[in-house]
């Protein structure tokens, strides 16, 4: 299976390439998320650190935003658990 990549713009305006893990959509289909990794090793052997960001739009431009709201983060964790248990 071919590895898909996404370009993530950082807060300082630079951009980095990341490996796409998956996309998620909230239960109400109003919010979209991207799950990605930079290939960093996690604390347990064989684990990789993953990142989740909200996809936002400014006109025709898509960008990612940090999830700072606890209830939104809980919803994202529920979506991830559904995938893990599928």
Residue pairs with C-beta under 8 A, 6 or more apart in sequence:
3 19
3 20
4 19
4 20
5 17
5 18
5 19
5 20
6 17
6 18
6 19
6 20
6 34
6 36
7 15
7 16
7 17
7 18
8 15
8 16
8 17
8 18
8 36
8 53
8 64
9 15
9 63
9 64
10 16
16 38
18 36
18 37
18 38
18 51
19 36
19 37
19 38
19 39
20 34
20 35
20 36
21 35
21 36
21 37
21 50
22 35
22 83
23 32
23 33
23 34
23 35
23 55
24 32
24 33
24 34
24 35
24 52
24 76
24 79
24 80
24 83
25 31
25 32
25 33
25 79
26 32
26 33
26 75
26 79
27 75
27 79
31 54
31 55
31 72
32 54
32 55
33 52
33 53
33 54
33 55
33 67
33 76
33 79
34 52
34 53
34 55
34 64
35 50
35 51
35 52
35 80
36 50
36 51
36 53
37 48
37 49
37 50
37 51
38 49
38 51
39 48
40 48
40 49
41 47
41 48
41 49
42 48
42 49
52 67
52 76
52 80
53 64
53 65
53 66
53 67
54 64
54 65
54 66
54 67
54 72
55 62
55 63
55 64
55 65
56 62
56 63
56 64
56 65
57 63
67 73
67 76
